[in-house]
Amino acid sequence: MIKSMTGYGKAVLDITGRKLTVEIKTLNSKQLDLNLKIPGYFREKEWEVRSMLTKGFERGKIDFFIGTEVTGEMLSYSINRNLAAKYLEDLKTLANELNEEFPADMLSMVLRMPDVMQTSRDELNDHDWVSVTAAIDDAINQANIFRISEGKILEDDMTGRVGEILRHLESIEPHEKRRIKELRERLLRDFAKYSGDFSGSVPDQNRFEQELIYYLEKLDITEEKVRLLKHCQYFQETVNDAVSQGKKLAFVTQEMGREINTIGSKASDAEIQKIVVQMKDELEKIKEQLGNIL
């Protein structure tokens, strides 16, 4: 199973005269990077929220947001006068610096600023917190379902590209047979052509055959082809694991790239080089997709 690091989850609940909206957005990151935006009266629960998110998401950049909207009648409220005055002073200064006219409704704007209006309900009781944690769990589950759905798209794309690499690998065989035959014939021609230049000495035919075999073995790519085949098969097996294995797949693609590069360097054949370029292209696209996989 492949799980993407891109996801989204949302849950809405009503508690104690308020409507809470829990939102979670996840993006790519090599480590777990948590970014929380929560109301002030949730601060004492921040570490508990972080613990829930850490358990719910292994890696990725996690943006967590809780928004509140008052839906019930306020029992009591107070105005943070010092904070309101500071907001008003700063807004006046800003208006003067920008040569803007001071709005007549500035006071109403100040009263809507964060933490200016404080109500007696800016506290969570245990019953409300149970409902909030359930909503957070719901949002986490939704985000993970989203990640799995996105991962299926990535899985289909990558397995298709691995299939293309295997197809290209099979297409090397006829060129390889031709290449070895042409190399052997060229070396024999060169040997026959230059052997007459030896003054009074006759080249050792057996030694030449041994050197020829040694040279052709150095150019043989059979082992690299077998290893590349095994790496591709292991990639496909790992994709089907019950747990998303993004890091392991990245290691496998490194080994695939190593074998493809060796085939290209040992082949010394234009047609095989073209096939190698096509395999590299597919592999690079797989690596790009792996950057978004858990």
N, C-alpha and C positions, 0 to 999 in steps of 0.2 A: 504494500500500500504506500502510495506517495501522498505526502501532505504538504501543501503549499504554505509559505509563511504569510501570504496575503489573506486576510479574513476580516469579517465584520459581524458583529452581534449587537442586538439591541433588546432591552426589556423595559417595560413601563409598569409602575405600580402606584397605588394610592395609599398613603399612610398619614395619619394624624393631620388631616387638612391640607396635605401637600400631594402633588403629583411628581414622582421621581422618574427620571429617564436615565437609564444606564446604557452607555454606549461603549463599545470596544472596537478599535481599529488596529489591525496588525499588519506590519510591513517587514521587509527584509532586514536582517541584522545578523552578524556573526554570533553575537551574544544576546542575552536577554536584557532588553533596554526598556524599563518601565517609566512611563510618563503619566502621572495622575493629576487630574483636575477635579477636585471634589469640594463641596461646601465646607465652610469653617467648622460646623458642628459634627463633621465626619472625621476630623483630624485625629481624634483619639482612636479611631478604628483604622487608620491608614496602614499600619503594619499588618493588620489582619487581612485587609484588602490585598496588599502586596503579596502576602503568603498565598492567597487564593489564586492570584494571577500567575505566580511562579509555578504553582502546581498545575495550573491549567495550560500553560504554554512553556515549552522547553526553550525555544529561541525566538528571536524576532523583536522588532520594535513595537511595543504595545502602548497605544494611546488609550487611556481609560478616563471616562468622563461621567460624572453624575450631575445632571441638571435638575433644578427644583422649581416648582411653580405652586404658589399658594392657591389652594382651591376652597378651603374652608374659612370660616370667620375667625379673625385673629382675636384671641382672648385679651391680649395686652401687647403693647409695643413700647419701644423707647427709641429715641433718636440719639445717635452717637454725635453729639454736638461738636466735639473737637475735630472729629474726622470730617463732618460736613463742612465746617469752617475751612478746613485745610483744602478740601476739594474746591470750594467756592473761590478761595484766594488763588489757587493754582489756575483755575479756569479764567479768572479775571486777568491774571498776568499773561496767560497765553493769548487772550483776545487782544490785549494791548500790543503785544509783540507782533501779532499778525495784522494789526490795524483793522481789526474786525469790531463791529458793533456788539456790545454786550447784550445777549439775548434777554428779553423780559422774563422768559420762563426758566431762567437758569436755576432757580431754587428747586423747581420740580425735577429738573435734570439731576441736581445734586442728590435729592432724596432717593433717586433710583440707582445711585452709585452703590457698589458692593459694600456691604456691612454698615451702611448708614442707618437703615431701618433694622432694628433688632426686636424680635418677638420672643415671647415666653416659650414658644415651641421650638426654639433652636437647640433642642436637645433630643437625643434618641433614647427611647427606652428599650428594654430587652426584647419586647414583643415586636417593635418596629424593626429592630436590627435583624431579627430572624427573617422577616419578610424581605429586607434589603439583601441579605446574603443569598436568599433563594433567587432573587432577581439577578444578582451578579453571576451566580452559577448558570442561570438560563442564558445570559449574554455570552458567557464563556463557551457553553455548549454550542450556541448558534455560530459563534466565530470559528469553532473547530469543525463544525459541519461544513461551513463555507470553505475552510482550508482543505478539507478532504475533497470537496467538489472541484476546487481549483486544481488540486493535486492530480485528480483523474485526467484532466485535460493535459497537464504536463507529462503524465505517465504515458498517455497515448502518443504524444509527440515524440518523446525520447525513445520509446521502444520502436517506433516506426523508423527513427533515424539509425538506431542500432541495426535494424533489419537492412537498411540501405548499406551500412558498412559491411555487413556480412555478404550482401549481394555483390558489392564491389570486390570483396575478398575472393569470392568464387571466380570473378571475371579475370583475375590475375593469372590463373592456371595456364590457359593456352598461350599467353604471352611469355610465361616463365619457361615453358618447354621450348618455345621458339628461341628465346634468349640464350639458353644454355647451349642449344645446338649451334647457333650462330657464333657464340663465343668460342666453342671448341673448334669449329671449322676455321675461324679466323686465326686462332693460335697455331693450328696445324699449318696453315698457309704461311704464316710468318716464320714458323720454324723451318719449313722447307725452303723458304726464300733466303733466309739469312744463314742457314747451316753451311752453305757453300763458301761463306766468307772466312771460315776457320782455316787457317793455313796449316796444312799437314795433320790436322787432328779431326777426328770424327766425333760429333756429339753423341753422348750416351742416350740412346733411345729410351731405355727403361727409366733413367733418371728424369728425362723429359716428361714421360708419362706420369711419373710420381708428382712432379711439380705441377703438371697440368691438373691432375686430380685435386691437389692441395689448393690451387688457385680457384678452381670451380667450386670447391667446398666453401671457401671464404665468401663467395658470391651467392651461395645457396640461401634462400629465404624460407625454407620449409619450416624451420623451428619457429621463426617469427610469425608465420601464418598460423601455426598450431596454437601458439600462445595468444595471439590476437583473437582467435576463435574462442578459446577458453575464457578470456576476459569478457568477451561479448556475452557469452552464455551466463557467466557469473553476474554480469550487470543485470540481465533479464531475471535471473533468480532473485537477486537482491531487491529488485523493484517489487516483487511479489511477497516480500516479507510482511509480517503482520504489523510491524512498526516501521515508520518512515526512516530511511537510512541515507539521508542526504550526504553526510560526511563520508560514509563508506563508498557511496557511488562516486564521489569526487575522487577518491583514491583509485578506484577502478578505472576511471577515465584517464587518469595520469598514466597508468600502465598500458592502456589501449594506445594512447598517444606515443608512448615510448616504442612500442612494436611497429606502429605505422611509420614513424620516423626512420626506424632501422630498415624497414622494407624499402623505403624510398632511397636511403643512402646506399644500400647494397645492390639495388636492382640495376642501376646504370642502363636503364631502358626507357625511352621516351614514352611508350604506351603505358608502362607500369607507373611511371611518374605521374601521368595524367590521372590514373586511378587513385594513386596515393593522395593527390591534391583533393579529389572528390571526397575521400574518406576523412581527410583533415577538416574539410568544410563541415561535414555532418557532425564530427566530434566537437568542433568549436560551438556549434549550435546547441549541442547537448550540454556543454559546460555552461553556456549562458542560462539555460533553464535550471541547472542545478543551483545557481545562485539564489533561486527563489524557493528552494526545497528545504524542509525541516530535516 
